[in-house]
């Protein structure tokens, strides 16, 4: 069975400073199991987490625990912030991260006030296959993969260079040519098998020296089953979520899809069939 990762697009705006390939694998595996859960807490056995992340760095329990600990230390330093017209809220996404050495389990708790980011998803979320993500070898390709998946139904991701460098967490010493050679191009090569016709167009500013202004990534859009599109369309919007109109959805005969009693399990099966195809 394919493990589906689904989280609010807000996650794609965060800068995961110092994260390694192993760190990303752990984090995204946690996100995959937290989705659409009614609880704020979830537990993993060490063996389960090893399998989910294809962890092969070491057979040592001590090393595995050390890697978990290091990932969480980095994650705790990432302060999330949400703003509305009347509030500015700052929080840590996973306030509790408990490693039980005796029972060899990991228990994590998501911040209950903001569980919509991972497990009460309404609209504007990113969805992809965990196995695909784990197979990627580079931390840069893993980041670009997530960013592109946010726009998988439009096939176009446009970004300013400063924001993109921030999200990719590339070395500050890289000039734009080095960034393209060492970060962007290798990521594009690795992602060719996951995005049909993937290309990157460099945008230059219309001023002296023609400095790089940003990038436009294009690829063949994915088509979600109409049933899933309509089911998601009729869900209410969370107060902290911002609408991101990327394309216009049209009304069709599936307008009352959710009212006809389709279960979450049936929607999950539609998702799995889409990913397998």
Secondary structure as GFF3:
##gff-version 3
##sequence-region A 1 277
A	DSSP	beta_strand	4	8	.	.	.	ID=ss1
A	DSSP	three_ten_helix	9	13	.	.	.	ID=ss2
A	DSSP	alpha_helix	21	34	.	.	.	ID=ss3
A	DSSP	beta_strand	41	45	.	.	.	ID=ss4
A	DSSP	alpha_helix	46	53	.	.	.	ID=ss5
A	DSSP	alpha_helix	61	76	.	.	.	ID=ss6
A	DSSP	beta_strand	80	83	.	.	.	ID=ss7
A	DSSP	beta_strand	88	91	.	.	.	ID=ss8
A	DSSP	beta_strand	96	100	.	.	.	ID=ss9
A	DSSP	beta_strand	105	109	.	.	.	ID=ss10
A	DSSP	three_ten_helix	112	117	.	.	.	ID=ss11
A	DSSP	beta_strand	125	129	.	.	.	ID=ss12
A	DSSP	alpha_helix	130	135	.	.	.	ID=ss13
A	DSSP	alpha_helix	139	149	.	.	.	ID=ss14
A	DSSP	beta_strand	156	160	.	.	.	ID=ss15
A	DSSP	alpha_helix	161	168	.	.	.	ID=ss16
A	DSSP	alpha_helix	176	179	.	.	.	ID=ss17
A	DSSP	pi_helix	180	184	.	.	.	ID=ss18
A	DSSP	alpha_helix	185	191	.	.	.	ID=ss19
A	DSSP	beta_strand	199	204	.	.	.	ID=ss20
A	DSSP	beta_strand	212	218	.	.	.	ID=ss21
A	DSSP	alpha_helix	226	233	.	.	.	ID=ss22
A	DSSP	three_ten_helix	258	260	.	.	.	ID=ss23
A	DSSP	alpha_helix	264	276	.	.	.	ID=ss24
###
